[in-house]
Amino acid sequence: MIITGNDVDLFIKLAELSSNITASIIGYLPKCMLPELLSCSSIRKIVASTILSNIEITKRIARHKPSDVPGDGYSTCSCQRFRITLTNLKEGVRQWSMFPSSIYIHDAFIFETVLDFSPELFMDALSISGCFMNIEHSNIEASLRCFLNSKFMFDSLSLSRSHNPFALPPVATNVNLYHTRLNSFVIPGVKKLELHVAEDQEERLTFSADLEDLIIYTNRSIQMTLPPNLRKLDISAFNSSVNFISQQMVNLENLSLTLPNIQTFNATGITAPNLKTLFLQCDSMNNLDDLRQFQRLNKLVLKGFYYPIGLFNEGSFPELEKFRCWECFFPDSEDFDNSSLTFPPNLKELEINVIRFQNVNISSSVFPSTLTRLTLANFSFNYDYLGDNLQYIDVRTSKLIFKSDFRIPQMAKEFSLNASYLTFESMDFMYPLPADLVRLDLFARESGKINPITQMVEWPSKMSEINFKNFNIDYFKLKQLNLNESGLTKIYISGGDVKKLDAGLFPVSVKDLSLTEMGIQQLPDSFENLKNLQKLSLQGNQLREVTSVKLPMATLETLDVNQCNLRLISPFVVSMLEEKNKNAKLRVNAIGNLNVSVIDIRKTLKAIKGLSLDLSNFDNTLIEIANRSSRLRCIEEPLDSYIVKSKTDDLYNGSESSSDQESGGTKKKRRNI
């Protein structure tokens, strides 16, 4: 956001609201924007309070600046805290008589300086965090002991890269150690510890009994004694082994193990009768029968395993609601008895993602009636087993054929099909669609086929999004979809032969409209009937003789005309020349249009200050302009082998010929695609 005179007036009016509401609004603004608002005297104190509420003390400031690109503003600023030097912070505290409530320090030497000379800055802090890197040469241990003696505590403390072991005082409840050696990991008061084991770390690790959350990453073999009061344990060993010394952990509810060398779960020695969530990625573990001891599991995630056929037999895991099998395998189909493929009786969410396509038939399997979310990828699919209670269906496979009896489950809210070849022998499943359906994705990666749409589609009132790809939608099919009578806000249709587009075919509600590679040759004179449109994509349509297209500039933010074989950009921005749209902002993406007129681009950018433009970098003049203007970007793009680049003539070098002259006298010199 760029502060103009009107913007300042807007912020001044905030002072008319209650201070709490004003502070709440200012709190949502980009941090790097706040200094500009200090010039507004009526809200100055609130702005100062917002700045000091959450600060990061740094040696130097790298403040994000507002972009010159229309509509971008402070979009590059994602700062969670306000960055400030120690000198400026002390001056701000003196000027406003306010102390920071949340402090983050990213440098050990700054921390030591604050502690030695300005410890009062910590006085009113509700939260203090530190992230100290390369502490090898700092006096960090003594400083932390001084910090402890001053009765201060870190909420979070991160230390990295210290090969000289030292004793860490109990100064934080949350500690992150990255390749940092300690004399002992028994640190009283620490509730959460994340440890990236150093290469020269002692092999045996012991932790405080206070610890509740332990995360360990290691590339070397270790032996560890597990604290008895852990609630969460996450161990990732890469090409190494971990030996556990453990007693029964009745509080452990979340367990994640990435252990390449372990063959059975019982070999870990972990006993957790109340475990709720389990994640396993263990390359050498083939037998999962040991998991039956965890009958109170609520969520089970397996990665890289053979599918655990038979694990859920006989009503096992009655409390399991979520099961995910990622990058899994099935046995060879000739040996696979799909009748043994059973599921927990109360399962609500099931995801099976096969690492590569397998022709596995699970059509005889029966999903529990409680199942509401189903995600299947890379094995054969039969719609007969889709239960009536399913609400979220996401299927990705090689080939799908739906016969006339196919219907989307009536409880469905989101229905997504993604296949290389996708065929619907009848469109009866569209009459009617489920009343609660919100999203419908029919995605044919290679080729899709639908029979003629014989009657107008009636869209559910809750429906907001459709995505159709590669079904060769022509004008008649597009009309029969009856989109203009829907309340859709996002419409993505790709692949078709519409030829002449009619903006009246789309609903007023649409905000994001994408019609890519639809065979569109002629555009309507206006899209202004789409009063809520924010994004419009016409990518990949070979548009001919575009003369003038009016756009809804009150709402439109982005226009995508990539690879449309355009010669002129100006016809798309005529609405921006109207008085009512003089302050409008628009980003136009026009990459891949190698016949575009440099003269037209120069004149259009000069006439319309609210326009920003992305083009291919095929012309030196454009590249030079882009180097001087933030509103023009020339994007590096490999040219297809069939595109022959012609020599650059006077027109492309910025002659003062008009666009009309260009259309006539120089047309034979243009590139042909």
C-alpha positions as CSV (number, residue, x, y, z in Angstrom):
1,M,0.0,0.0,0.0
2,I,1.3,3.4,-1.0
3,I,0.4,6.4,1.3
4,T,-1.1,9.2,-0.8
5,G,-2.9,12.3,0.5
6,N,-6.2,10.5,0.5
7,D,-4.7,7.5,2.3
8,V,-3.4,9.8,5.1
9,D,-6.9,11.3,5.4
10,L,-8.3,7.8,5.8
11,F,-5.9,7.0,8.6
12,I,-6.6,10.3,10.3
13,K,-10.3,9.3,10.3
14,L,-9.4,6.2,12.3
15,A,-8.9,8.5,15.3
16,E,-12.7,9.0,15.3
17,L,-13.1,5.3,16.3
18,S,-12.4,3.9,19.7
19,S,-8.7,3.5,20.5
20,N,-9.1,-0.3,20.8
21,I,-10.7,-0.6,17.3
22,T,-8.0,1.8,15.8
23,A,-5.2,-0.2,17.4
24,S,-6.7,-3.4,16.1
25,I,-6.9,-2.1,12.5
26,I,-3.3,-0.7,12.7
27,G,-2.1,-4.0,14.1
28,Y,-3.1,-5.7,10.8
29,L,-1.0,-3.4,8.6
30,P,2.5,-4.3,7.2
31,K,5.1,-3.6,9.9
32,C,7.4,-1.8,7.4
33,M,4.5,0.7,6.7
34,L,4.1,1.8,10.3
35,P,6.8,4.6,10.3
36,E,4.9,6.5,7.6
37,L,1.9,6.7,9.9
38,L,3.8,8.4,12.6
39,S,3.2,11.6,10.6
40,C,-0.6,11.4,11.4
41,S,-0.7,13.2,14.8
42,S,-4.2,12.0,15.7
43,I,-3.1,8.3,15.7
44,R,0.6,8.8,16.4
45,K,0.6,7.4,19.9
46,I,-1.4,4.3,18.8
47,V,1.1,3.7,16.0
48,A,4.0,4.0,18.4
49,S,2.3,1.6,20.8
50,T,1.8,-0.9,17.9
51,I,5.5,-0.6,16.9
52,L,6.7,-1.2,20.4
53,S,4.3,-4.0,21.0
54,N,6.3,-6.5,19.0
55,I,9.9,-5.6,18.1
56,E,13.0,-7.3,16.8
57,I,16.3,-5.7,17.9
58,T,18.9,-5.8,15.1
59,K,22.2,-4.3,14.2
60,R,21.0,-2.8,11.0
61,I,17.5,-2.2,9.5
62,A,16.4,-3.6,6.1
63,R,13.0,-2.0,5.7
64,H,10.6,-3.1,2.9
65,K,9.6,-0.3,0.7
66,P,6.2,0.1,-1.1
67,S,6.3,-1.2,-4.7
68,D,5.8,1.1,-7.6
69,V,3.7,-1.7,-9.3
70,P,0.0,-0.8,-9.1
71,G,-1.8,-2.6,-6.4
72,D,1.3,-4.2,-4.9
73,G,1.9,-1.7,-2.1
74,Y,3.8,-3.5,0.7
75,S,3.1,-7.0,-0.6
76,T,6.7,-7.9,-0.1
77,C,6.5,-7.2,3.6
78,S,5.7,-10.3,5.6
79,C,7.6,-9.1,8.7
80,Q,6.1,-10.6,11.9
81,R,7.9,-8.0,14.1
82,F,9.0,-4.4,13.7
83,R,12.8,-4.3,13.1
84,I,14.6,-1.6,15.1
85,T,18.2,-0.9,16.2
86,L,19.0,-0.8,19.9
87,T,19.7,3.0,19.7
88,N,16.4,3.8,18.1
89,L,14.5,1.5,20.5
90,K,16.0,3.3,23.5
91,E,15.0,6.7,21.9
92,G,11.5,5.4,21.2
93,V,11.1,4.2,24.8
94,R,12.3,7.6,26.1
95,Q,10.0,9.6,23.7
96,W,6.8,7.6,24.3
97,S,7.4,6.3,27.9
98,M,6.5,2.8,26.7
99,F,8.4,-0.4,27.0
100,P,8.2,-3.2,24.4
101,S,5.8,-6.0,25.3
102,S,7.3,-8.6,23.0
103,I,11.0,-8.7,22.2
104,Y,13.0,-10.8,19.7
105,I,16.8,-10.6,19.6
106,H,18.6,-12.2,16.7
107,D,22.2,-11.6,17.8
108,A,24.1,-12.8,20.8
109,F,26.2,-9.6,21.0
110,I,23.1,-7.4,21.0
111,F,21.6,-9.5,23.7
112,E,24.8,-9.1,25.8
113,T,24.7,-5.3,25.2
114,V,21.1,-5.0,26.2
115,L,21.7,-7.1,29.3
116,D,24.8,-5.0,30.3
117,F,23.6,-1.5,29.6
118,S,19.8,-1.5,29.1
119,P,18.2,-4.3,31.1
120,E,15.2,-2.1,31.8
121,L,14.0,-2.9,28.2
122,F,13.0,-6.3,29.5
123,M,11.0,-5.0,32.4
124,D,7.5,-4.9,30.9
125,A,8.1,-7.6,28.3
126,L,5.4,-10.3,28.3
127,S,7.4,-12.4,25.8
128,I,11.2,-12.6,25.2
129,S,12.7,-14.7,22.4
130,G,16.2,-15.1,21.2
131,C,17.9,-16.7,18.2
132,F,21.6,-16.7,18.5
133,M,23.7,-18.0,15.6
134,N,27.5,-18.8,15.5
135,I,27.8,-18.4,19.3
136,E,31.3,-19.9,19.3
137,H,33.0,-16.6,20.1
138,S,30.5,-15.1,22.4
139,N,30.3,-15.2,26.1
140,I,26.8,-16.7,25.9
141,E,26.9,-18.9,29.0
142,A,27.8,-16.0,31.3
143,S,25.3,-13.8,29.7
144,L,22.5,-16.4,30.1
145,R,23.4,-16.8,33.8
146,C,23.2,-13.1,34.3
147,F,19.8,-13.1,32.5
148,L,18.6,-15.8,34.8
149,N,19.8,-13.9,37.9
150,S,17.9,-10.9,36.7
151,K,14.7,-13.0,37.0
152,F,14.0,-12.8,33.2
153,M,13.0,-15.8,31.1
154,F,12.9,-16.6,27.4
155,D,9.7,-18.0,26.0
156,S,11.8,-19.4,23.1
157,L,15.6,-19.7,22.8
158,S,17.4,-20.9,19.7
159,L,21.2,-21.5,19.7
160,S,23.3,-22.7,16.8
161,R,26.8,-23.8,15.9
162,S,28.9,-24.1,19.1
163,H,31.4,-26.9,19.1
164,N,32.6,-26.0,22.6
165,P,30.3,-27.6,25.1
166,F,28.8,-25.4,27.8
167,A,26.1,-25.6,30.5
168,L,22.8,-24.0,29.5
169,P,21.1,-22.4,32.5
170,P,17.3,-22.9,32.9
171,V,16.4,-19.7,31.1
172,A,13.7,-20.8,28.7
173,T,10.7,-23.1,28.4
174,N,11.2,-23.7,24.7
175,V,14.7,-24.5,23.4
176,N,16.0,-25.1,19.9
177,L,19.6,-26.4,19.5
178,Y,21.2,-26.6,16.1
179,H,24.6,-28.3,16.0
180,T,25.2,-27.0,19.5
181,R,27.0,-29.1,22.1
182,L,26.0,-28.9,25.8
183,N,27.5,-30.5,28.8
184,S,24.1,-31.8,29.6
185,F,20.6,-31.9,28.1
186,V,19.0,-32.2,31.5
187,I,17.8,-28.6,31.6
188,P,15.2,-27.9,34.4
189,G,12.1,-26.1,33.4
190,V,12.4,-26.8,29.6
191,K,9.0,-28.1,28.3
192,K,9.9,-28.3,24.6
193,L,13.3,-29.2,23.1
194,E,14.2,-29.4,19.4
195,L,17.7,-30.8,18.9
196,H,19.7,-31.1,15.7
197,V,22.4,-33.4,16.8
198,A,25.9,-32.2,16.2
199,E,28.4,-34.5,14.4
200,D,30.7,-34.5,17.5
201,Q,27.9,-34.8,20.0
202,E,28.2,-37.4,22.8
203,E,26.4,-40.6,21.7
204,R,24.3,-41.0,24.8
205,L,21.6,-38.4,25.5
206,T,19.6,-37.9,28.6
207,F,16.9,-35.3,29.1
208,S,15.1,-33.5,32.0
209,A,12.0,-35.2,33.4
210,D,10.2,-31.8,32.9
211,L,10.3,-32.3,29.1
212,E,6.9,-32.7,27.4
213,D,7.7,-32.2,23.7
214,L,10.9,-33.6,22.2
215,I,12.0,-33.3,18.5
216,I,15.3,-34.8,17.4
217,Y,17.0,-34.8,14.0
218,T,20.2,-36.8,13.7
219,N,22.6,-38.0,11.0
220,R,24.6,-40.1,13.5
221,S,23.7,-43.0,15.6
222,I,22.7,-42.1,19.2
223,Q,21.3,-43.7,22.3
224,M,18.7,-41.8,24.2
225,T,16.9,-42.1,27.5
226,L,13.3,-40.9,27.0
227,P,11.8,-38.7,29.7
228,P,8.7,-40.4,31.3
229,N,6.4,-37.3,31.0
230,L,6.6,-36.8,27.3
231,R,3.4,-35.9,25.5
232,K,4.9,-35.5,22.0
233,L,8.0,-37.3,20.5
234,D,9.3,-36.7,17.0
235,I,12.5,-38.6,16.0
236,S,14.1,-38.3,12.5
237,A,17.2,-40.4,11.9
238,F,18.8,-40.2,8.5
239,N,21.0,-43.2,7.6
240,S,21.6,-43.8,11.3
241,S,20.2,-45.8,14.1
242,V,18.6,-44.7,17.4
243,N,18.5,-46.9,20.5
244,F,15.9,-46.0,23.1
245,I,15.9,-46.5,26.8
246,S,12.4,-46.1,28.0
247,Q,9.9,-46.8,30.7
248,Q,6.1,-46.8,30.1
249,M,5.0,-43.3,28.9
250,V,1.4,-42.9,29.9
251,N,1.3,-39.3,28.8
252,L,2.6,-39.8,25.3
253,E,-0.1,-39.0,22.8
254,N,1.8,-37.9,19.6
255,L,4.6,-40.0,18.2
256,S,6.5,-39.6,14.9
257,L,9.4,-41.9,13.9
258,T,11.5,-41.7,10.8
259,L,13.9,-44.6,11.4
260,P,15.5,-46.3,8.4
261,N,17.0,-49.3,10.2
262,I,14.3,-50.5,12.5
263,Q,12.4,-53.7,11.6
264,T,9.6,-53.9,14.1
265,F,7.9,-51.3,16.2
266,N,8.5,-53.3,19.4
267,A,12.2,-53.0,18.7
268,T,12.0,-49.3,19.8
269,G,11.1,-50.3,23.3
270,I,8.5,-47.5,23.3
271,T,5.4,-48.3,25.4
272,A,2.6,-45.7,25.1
273,P,-0.8,-47.1,26.0
274,N,-2.6,-43.8,25.4
275,L,-1.1,-42.9,22.1
276,K,-3.5,-40.9,19.9
277,T,-1.4,-39.9,16.8
278,L,1.3,-42.1,15.1
279,F,3.4,-41.3,12.1
280,L,5.9,-43.9,10.8
281,Q,8.4,-43.7,8.0
282,C,10.6,-46.8,8.5
283,D,12.2,-48.3,5.4
284,S,13.1,-51.7,7.0
285,M,9.8,-52.2,8.8
286,N,7.6,-54.8,7.0
287,N,5.5,-56.2,9.8
288,L,3.0,-53.8,11.3
289,D,1.2,-56.3,13.6
290,D,2.9,-54.6,16.6
291,L,0.7,-51.5,16.0
292,R,-2.3,-53.4,17.3
293,Q,-1.2,-52.5,20.8
294,F,-2.4,-48.9,20.1
295,Q,-6.1,-49.4,20.1
296,R,-6.8,-45.9,21.2
297,L,-5.2,-44.3,18.1
298,N,-7.2,-41.4,16.6
299,K,-4.8,-40.8,13.6
300,L,-2.4,-43.1,11.8
301,V,0.0,-42.0,9.0
302,L,2.3,-44.5,7.2
303,K,4.8,-43.4,4.6
304,G,6.7,-45.7,2.2
305,F,5.1,-49.0,3.4
306,Y,3.2,-51.8,1.7
307,Y,-0.4,-51.2,2.4
308,P,-1.2,-52.9,5.8
309,I,-3.6,-55.5,4.5
310,G,-5.3,-57.2,7.4
311,L,-4.2,-54.7,10.0
312,F,-7.7,-53.5,10.6
313,N,-9.4,-56.9,10.7
314,E,-11.9,-57.9,13.4
315,G,-12.9,-54.3,14.3
316,S,-9.4,-53.2,15.3
317,F,-8.7,-49.6,16.1
318,P,-12.3,-48.6,17.1
319,E,-11.2,-45.0,17.8
320,L,-9.2,-44.4,14.6
321,E,-10.8,-41.6,12.6
322,K,-8.0,-40.7,10.2
323,F,-5.8,-43.1,8.2
324,R,-3.3,-42.0,5.6
325,C,-1.0,-44.2,3.6
326,W,1.5,-42.1,1.6
327,E,3.8,-43.3,-1.2
328,C,2.7,-46.8,-0.4
329,F,2.7,-50.1,-2.4
330,F,0.2,-52.9,-3.0
331,P,1.3,-56.5,-3.5
332,D,1.3,-57.8,-7.1
333,S,-2.4,-57.9,-8.2
334,E,-2.3,-61.6,-9.0
335,D,-1.5,-62.4,-5.3
336,F,-3.7,-59.7,-3.9
337,D,-6.9,-60.8,-2.2
338,N,-8.9,-57.5,-2.0
339,S,-11.4,-59.2,0.2
340,S,-8.9,-58.8,3.1
341,L,-8.8,-55.0,2.6
342,T,-10.8,-53.8,5.6
343,F,-11.0,-50.5,7.4
344,P,-11.5,-49.3,11.0
345,P,-15.2,-49.3,11.9
346,N,-15.4,-45.6,12.8
347,L,-13.0,-44.2,10.2
348,K,-13.8,-40.6,9.0
349,E,-10.9,-39.8,6.7
350,L,-9.0,-42.2,4.4
351,E,-6.1,-41.3,2.1
352,I,-4.2,-43.9,0.0
353,N,-1.5,-42.5,-2.2
354,V,0.3,-45.2,-4.2
355,I,3.8,-44.1,-5.2
356,R,3.3,-45.2,-8.9
357,F,0.2,-46.5,-10.7
358,Q,-0.9,-50.0,-9.8
359,N,-3.9,-51.9,-11.3
360,V,-5.4,-52.8,-8.0
361,N,-9.1,-53.5,-7.7
362,I,-10.6,-52.7,-4.3
363,S,-14.2,-52.6,-5.6
364,S,-15.3,-55.4,-3.2
365,S,-14.1,-53.4,-0.2
366,V,-16.7,-51.7,1.9
367,F,-16.0,-48.4,3.4
368,P,-17.4,-47.7,6.8
369,S,-20.6,-45.6,6.9
370,T,-18.8,-43.0,9.0
371,L,-16.3,-42.1,6.2
372,T,-16.7,-38.5,5.0
373,R,-13.4,-37.8,3.3
374,L,-11.8,-40.0,0.7
375,T,-8.5,-39.4,-1.2
376,L,-7.2,-42.0,-3.6
377,A,-4.2,-41.7,-5.9
378,N,-2.6,-43.9,-8.6
379,F,-4.6,-47.1,-8.6
380,S,-7.7,-48.2,-10.4
381,F,-11.0,-46.6,-9.2
382,N,-14.5,-47.9,-9.2
383,Y,-17.3,-45.4,-8.4
384,D,-19.6,-48.2,-7.1
385,Y,-18.0,-48.1,-3.7
386,L,-18.6,-44.4,-3.1
387,G,-20.7,-44.3,0.0
388,D,-23.7,-41.9,0.4
389,N,-22.1,-40.2,3.4
390,L,-18.9,-39.1,1.6
391,Q,-18.5,-35.3,1.7
392,Y,-15.0,-34.8,0.2
393,I,-13.9,-37.0,-2.7
394,D,-10.5,-36.6,-4.4
395,V,-9.4,-39.2,-6.9
396,R,-6.3,-39.2,-9.1
397,T,-5.6,-42.1,-11.4
398,S,-4.8,-43.1,-15.0
399,K,-8.2,-43.7,-16.7
400,L,-11.7,-43.2,-15.6
401,I,-14.9,-44.1,-17.4
402,F,-18.3,-43.2,-15.9
403,K,-21.4,-44.8,-17.2
404,S,-24.9,-43.4,-17.2
405,D,-25.7,-44.8,-13.8
406,F,-23.0,-42.7,-12.1
407,R,-24.1,-40.2,-9.5
408,I,-22.1,-37.9,-7.2
409,P,-22.8,-38.9,-3.6
410,Q,-25.7,-36.7,-2.3
411,M,-23.8,-35.5,0.8
412,A,-20.8,-34.4,-1.3
413,K,-19.4,-30.9,-0.7
414,E,-16.2,-31.2,-2.8
415,F,-15.8,-33.6,-5.7
416,S,-12.5,-33.8,-7.6
417,L,-11.5,-36.2,-10.4
418,N,-8.1,-36.1,-12.0
419,A,-7.2,-38.7,-14.7
420,S,-5.1,-38.9,-17.8
421,Y,-8.2,-40.1,-19.7
422,L,-11.6,-39.1,-18.3
423,T,-14.8,-40.1,-20.0
424,F,-18.5,-39.5,-19.1
425,E,-20.9,-41.6,-21.2
426,S,-23.8,-39.5,-19.9
427,M,-24.2,-36.1,-18.2
428,D,-27.1,-37.3,-16.1
429,F,-25.0,-37.0,-12.9
430,M,-25.3,-33.2,-13.4
431,Y,-29.1,-33.4,-13.0
432,P,-29.3,-32.6,-10.2
433,L,-26.1,-32.0,-8.4
434,P,-25.9,-32.5,-4.7
435,A,-27.5,-29.6,-2.8
436,D,-24.4,-29.0,-0.6
437,L,-21.8,-29.2,-3.3
438,V,-19.4,-26.3,-3.2
439,R,-16.6,-27.4,-5.6
440,L,-16.5,-29.6,-8.7
441,D,-13.2,-30.5,-10.4
442,L,-13.2,-32.6,-13.6
443,F,-9.6,-32.7,-14.8
444,A,-8.4,-34.7,-17.8
445,R,-4.7,-34.4,-18.0
446,E,-4.5,-35.8,-21.6
447,S,-8.0,-36.2,-23.0
448,G,-11.5,-35.9,-21.7
449,K,-14.9,-36.8,-23.3
450,I,-18.4,-35.8,-22.4
451,N,-21.6,-36.4,-24.4
452,P,-23.7,-33.4,-25.5
453,I,-25.3,-31.5,-22.6
454,T,-28.9,-31.9,-23.5
455,Q,-30.4,-29.6,-20.8
456,M,-29.5,-26.6,-18.8
457,V,-27.5,-27.3,-15.7
458,E,-29.0,-26.1,-12.4
459,W,-26.2,-25.2,-10.0
460,P,-26.6,-25.6,-6.2
461,S,-26.9,-22.3,-4.3
462,K,-23.8,-23.2,-2.2
463,M,-21.6,-23.9,-5.3
464,S,-18.7,-21.6,-5.6
465,E,-16.0,-23.2,-7.8
466,I,-15.7,-25.4,-10.9
467,N,-12.6,-26.6,-12.8
468,F,-13.0,-28.4,-16.1
469,K,-10.0,-29.3,-18.3
470,N,-9.7,-30.9,-21.8
471,F,-13.3,-31.6,-22.5
472,N,-13.4,-29.6,-25.8
473,I,-16.1,-27.2,-24.6
474,D,-17.6,-25.4,-27.5
475,Y,-20.0,-22.5,-27.5
476,F,-23.1,-24.7,-27.2
477,K,-21.8,-26.7,-24.3
478,L,-20.7,-23.5,-22.6
479,K,-24.2,-22.1,-23.0
480,Q,-25.8,-25.3,-21.7
481,L,-23.7,-25.2,-18.6
482,N,-25.9,-22.3,-17.7
483,L,-23.1,-20.6,-15.7
484,N,-24.8,-17.2,-15.8
485,E,-27.6,-18.6,-13.5
486,S,-25.1,-19.8,-10.9
487,G,-23.5,-18.1,-7.9
488,L,-20.0,-19.3,-8.8
489,T,-17.1,-17.2,-7.8
490,K,-14.3,-19.2,-9.4
491,I,-14.6,-20.7,-12.9
492,Y,-11.7,-22.5,-14.6
493,I,-12.3,-24.0,-18.0
494,S,-9.4,-25.2,-20.2
495,G,-9.6,-26.8,-23.6
496,G,-12.3,-26.0,-26.1
497,D,-13.5,-24.5,-29.4
498,V,-15.7,-21.5,-28.5
499,K,-14.5,-19.1,-31.2
500,K,-16.7,-16.1,-30.3
501,L,-16.9,-15.4,-26.6
502,D,-20.1,-14.0,-24.9
503,A,-19.5,-12.4,-21.5
504,G,-23.2,-12.8,-20.8
505,L,-22.6,-16.6,-20.4
506,F,-21.0,-16.0,-17.0
507,P,-22.5,-15.0,-13.6
508,V,-22.2,-11.6,-12.0
509,S,-20.8,-13.3,-8.9
510,V,-17.6,-14.6,-10.6
511,K,-14.4,-13.2,-9.2
512,D,-11.8,-15.5,-10.9
513,L,-12.5,-16.4,-14.5
514,S,-10.0,-18.5,-16.4
515,L,-10.7,-19.6,-20.0
516,T,-7.4,-21.0,-21.2
517,E,-6.8,-22.6,-24.6
518,M,-10.5,-22.4,-25.4
519,G,-10.2,-21.7,-29.1
520,I,-11.5,-18.1,-28.5
521,Q,-10.8,-15.9,-31.5
522,Q,-13.2,-13.0,-30.9
523,L,-13.8,-11.3,-27.6
524,P,-16.9,-9.4,-26.5
525,D,-16.9,-5.7,-26.6
526,S,-17.2,-5.6,-22.8
527,F,-16.8,-7.6,-19.6
528,E,-18.3,-4.9,-17.5
529,N,-21.4,-7.0,-16.7
530,L,-19.0,-9.1,-14.5
531,K,-19.1,-6.5,-11.7
532,N,-17.2,-8.6,-9.2
533,L,-14.4,-9.9,-11.5
534,Q,-10.9,-9.6,-10.0
535,K,-8.9,-12.0,-12.2
536,L,-9.4,-12.8,-15.9
537,S,-7.3,-15.3,-17.8
538,L,-7.5,-15.8,-21.5
539,Q,-4.2,-17.5,-21.9
540,G,-3.5,-19.6,-25.0
541,N,-6.3,-18.2,-27.1
542,Q,-5.3,-17.0,-30.5
543,L,-7.1,-13.7,-30.4
544,R,-7.7,-11.9,-33.7
545,E,-8.0,-8.2,-34.4
546,V,-8.8,-7.1,-30.9
547,T,-10.0,-3.5,-31.2
548,S,-11.5,-2.5,-27.9
549,V,-12.5,-4.5,-24.8
550,K,-14.0,-2.8,-21.8
551,L,-13.2,-4.3,-18.4
552,P,-14.7,-3.9,-15.0
553,M,-11.9,-1.7,-13.6
554,A,-13.7,-1.1,-10.3
555,T,-12.8,-4.7,-9.3
556,L,-10.3,-6.2,-11.8
557,E,-6.8,-6.6,-10.6
558,T,-5.1,-9.0,-13.0
559,L,-5.5,-9.8,-16.7
560,D,-3.7,-12.8,-18.2
561,V,-3.3,-12.8,-21.9
562,N,-0.1,-14.9,-22.1
563,Q,0.5,-16.6,-25.4
564,C,-2.4,-15.0,-27.2
565,N,-0.4,-13.9,-30.3
566,L,-1.3,-10.3,-29.5
567,R,0.0,-7.4,-31.5
568,L,-1.5,-4.6,-29.3
569,I,-2.0,-4.3,-25.6
570,S,-3.9,-0.9,-25.7
571,P,-7.3,-2.4,-26.7
572,F,-7.4,-4.2,-23.3
573,V,-7.0,-1.0,-21.2
574,V,-9.4,1.4,-22.9
575,S,-11.5,1.5,-19.8
576,M,-8.6,2.8,-17.8
577,L,-8.7,6.0,-19.9
578,E,-12.2,6.9,-18.6
579,E,-12.5,9.5,-15.9
580,K,-14.2,7.2,-13.5
581,N,-11.3,4.7,-13.7
582,K,-8.4,7.2,-13.5
583,N,-7.1,5.7,-10.3
584,A,-7.6,2.1,-11.3
585,K,-4.7,-0.3,-11.1
586,L,-4.2,-3.3,-13.4
587,R,-1.5,-5.9,-13.8
588,V,-1.4,-7.4,-17.3
589,N,0.5,-10.7,-17.9
590,A,1.3,-10.9,-21.6
591,I,4.3,-13.3,-21.8
592,G,4.8,-15.2,-25.0
593,N,3.3,-12.6,-27.4
594,L,6.3,-12.2,-29.7
595,N,4.4,-10.1,-32.2
596,V,3.5,-7.3,-29.8
597,S,4.2,-3.7,-30.7
598,V,6.9,-1.9,-28.7
599,I,5.4,1.4,-29.8
600,D,2.0,0.4,-28.5
601,I,3.5,-0.7,-25.2
602,R,5.5,2.5,-24.7
603,K,2.5,4.7,-25.5
604,T,0.2,2.7,-23.3
605,L,2.5,2.7,-20.3
606,K,3.0,6.4,-20.7
607,A,-0.7,7.2,-20.9
608,I,-1.9,4.9,-18.1
609,K,0.1,5.2,-14.8
610,G,-2.0,2.5,-13.1
611,L,-0.9,-0.2,-15.6
612,S,1.9,-2.8,-14.9
613,L,2.9,-5.2,-17.6
614,D,4.8,-8.5,-17.8
615,L,6.3,-9.5,-21.2
616,S,8.8,-11.8,-22.7
617,N,12.3,-10.4,-23.1
618,F,12.4,-10.6,-26.8
619,D,13.3,-7.0,-27.5
620,N,16.2,-4.9,-26.3
621,T,14.1,-1.7,-26.2
622,L,11.7,-3.3,-23.8
623,I,14.5,-4.7,-21.7
624,E,16.0,-1.2,-21.4
625,I,12.6,0.3,-20.4
626,A,12.1,-2.5,-17.9
627,N,15.5,-1.7,-16.3
628,R,14.2,1.9,-15.6
629,S,10.6,1.2,-14.7
630,S,9.1,-1.0,-12.0
631,R,5.8,-1.2,-14.0
632,L,7.3,-3.2,-16.9
633,R,9.0,-6.6,-16.4
634,C,10.7,-8.6,-19.2
635,I,10.6,-12.3,-18.3
636,E,13.3,-14.8,-19.4
637,E,11.5,-17.5,-21.4
638,P,12.8,-20.3,-23.6
639,L,11.5,-20.0,-27.1
640,D,9.9,-23.0,-28.9
641,S,12.0,-24.4,-31.7
642,Y,9.3,-23.6,-34.3
643,I,9.4,-19.9,-33.5
644,V,11.6,-18.0,-36.0
645,K,12.8,-14.7,-34.6
646,S,12.9,-12.0,-37.3
647,K,15.4,-9.1,-37.4
648,T,14.6,-6.1,-35.2
649,D,13.5,-3.2,-37.4
650,D,13.1,0.5,-36.7
651,L,9.6,0.0,-35.4
652,Y,10.9,-2.3,-32.6
653,N,13.7,0.1,-31.9
654,G,11.2,2.7,-30.8
655,S,10.4,4.7,-33.9
656,E,7.6,7.2,-33.6
657,S,5.4,5.4,-36.0
658,S,1.8,5.0,-34.7
659,S,0.1,1.7,-34.0
660,D,-2.1,2.2,-37.1
661,Q,1.0,2.7,-39.3
662,E,2.5,-0.3,-37.8
663,S,-0.5,-2.5,-38.5
664,G,-0.2,-1.7,-42.2
665,G,3.2,-1.0,-43.5
666,T,5.3,-3.3,-41.3
667,K,3.0,-6.3,-41.0
668,K,5.1,-8.4,-43.4
669,K,8.2,-8.0,-41.2
670,R,6.5,-9.6,-38.1
671,R,7.3,-13.0,-36.6
672,N,4.9,-15.8,-37.6
673,I,4.0,-18.3,-35.0
